[in-house]
Amino acid sequence: MKDIKYRINKTTIESLNQFEWIKNKISLSYSDFGIYDEREIINLLNNCHLDHIRKLLNYINEYGKIGGEISKKILSCNDSFDVSRYLAELYLLVYLYEHHGKFVEPIETTNKKSHDITVKLNNAEYKIEIYTPGDFYGYIIFKRYFTALLSNLPIDIGYKMSIIMTSENLYHPNHFSRQEESKKWLLDFQEKIIHWINKAKRNDTIEISGPIQGLKIHITLNEIFNSWENRIITVVGPTSSVSTRLFFEHVKDDIISKHSWGLKIKEKLKKQQAGPASQGVIRILIINFILNDISCTLFNDKKYFQNLRKIIRYHAEKIKPYPPFEIIIPSDLDYICKFSNPIILDYLSKDNLLKNLTELGFNKI
């Protein structure tokens, strides 16, 4: 979400000084103190005291030098979701690099139709594209950016806020609107809360309706501080229940083309980012489930695997020239990469392709 900006403070600079490679790439100094910056790397540096953020920054600092274009995008990106996707590319790149070293290359191009990683082994060229889809984006955007927005309001005071959210909808993530509408609500909310906090006194409260019907947000201004660097936000929200696995419980032929996951996969296959089929080239699409509330291990279960394969083959067979990829692999791309059952679209070469996957290091978990 490009409209949230992060103020560079002492924490930013002190954190940056701990990560030499990152420091050399983004070139901040104390002269930048107080300036707003929309890059997500600034948000990470501002929260370096959190163990999981420090771990992530250490990882970027250690492996960024081999990431090429991927690392550049991580450091320059101003959208949290895009950072998650670029990190997935880096995780896989590192995984492959540790197996094959110099035979692994990130793609250095601004061409959006290109794949992400190339591996050249034993007269074969592997062109790998990574796809990190998600569900309930309206809800996820709201959840991810709400606290970040409050922590980074462009005003020159600090504050302690406590927020309690209540929802009439037990499964309220399912009721959230499209991501564009959640973003608009957040920006409208930012304007309202700035107007309120500039007039509010200690222990004042305000109640605001959320972006979906039945969601109420109760905000208490517990303390006001002179320094904008001192901000404490606590949020208690309603329980939620979402499960991407429900999409793969029952996939009927008559609804498969309208299936939300089917539409996502259809659009990705149509882009054919690894190019056309050619001799000696093996095109692989990695579908990364890390942004969803399921693991790729789900697709080791026969029923779920068959339904995912049905969706993929249904849409792939309509693409000319067919197939758009030789292999599709469900995965979880993180510090430890996990891979599930591969889906082979080139039926005639199935045995050889499975051998290629073993050589490449994509062994099923």
Secondary structure, DSSP 8 states (H G I E B T S, - for coil): -TT--EE--HHHHHHHTT-HHHHHHH---GGGTT-EE--HHHHHHHTTTSHHHHHHHHHHHHHGGG-THHHHHHHH---HHHHHHHHHHHHHHHHHHHHHGGGEEE-----TTS-SEEEEETTEEEEEEEE---S-HHHHHHHHHHHHHHHT-SSS-EEEEEEEEEES-TTGGGG---HHHHHHHHHHHHHHHHHHHTT--TT-EEEEE-SSTTEEEEEEEEEEES-TT-EEEEEE-------GGGGGT---TTTGGG-HHHHHHHHHHHH-TT-S--TTEEEEEEEE-TTSSS-GGGGGSHHHHHHHHHHHHHHHTTSSSS-S-SEEEEEE-SSS-EE---EES-GGGHHHHHHHHHHHT----
